[in-house]
Amino acid sequence: MVFTLPFLLLYSAIFFTLIQQPLYFIGLEYSTAANASLIYAAAPLTTMVLEAAFLKTRMQAVKLAGAALGFAGVLIIVQNGAHSWQISIGDIYLLIAMLGLSVNVLFTPRLARTLSPFTITLYSFLIGTLLMAPTFGGEWLLGAAEMNASAVMWLLVGVAGLINVATGIWWVRGVAVVGPGTASLFHNLPPFVAMLAGFLVLGEQVLLSQILGGVLILLGVFISNRARPVKAAPPQTAEPVQPQIPVVQNLLDSVQAATAADGEKAKI
């Protein structure tokens, strides 16, 4: 796999725009929001394993503990109510989407070394749009693409686009600063935020167990961010190689002795 800048942008667009986004929405059609939350709650652990395998980053017990707490918190929140935990084709799509997201964040720190978060987001959007064009064209020809041309719908699309761009820039900057493993822990927050929004906006009842789950999620993010950054091992310098041929060694000794003698004469 080539890791030059154009190819890194291409990989990022493939795994995020072409794999993660479409399969996430397709998966939600055949699965449930609870299953999606649990599958994406495994993203931090998956990202840490991939980070250790491909970026040679040492896995820290503190971060693993934070990821485990976050997963437990999500599990507590979404288990409330009657949910069917049977595996469906939608769950398979969601699992692949989660893996695409986990792989995508691995490219971000290297891209951030030479490009700004805005530039990375812009190029990813443009490349992703080109990659998605054949799929959209196929749906259009088959009559499967449905578009609502009302002004309200276009307004919602515009607002969603602006929010997506802003959050994309902030996300890229955050991943570049804290690293893929720590950044992926924030994927556990949406179930907690949705629970709060349901309580504050819709007046939905919040159980004590769900509050406990939210506390576990926040605690997992907090302790993971308290982990010390892993310092790269200092480069090992090779020891000077001494000549092994006796004749060469004797010649060097003679030159050094003559140089030292000339130095003594110069002092006198």
Disulfide bonds with the S-S distance in Angstrom:
none
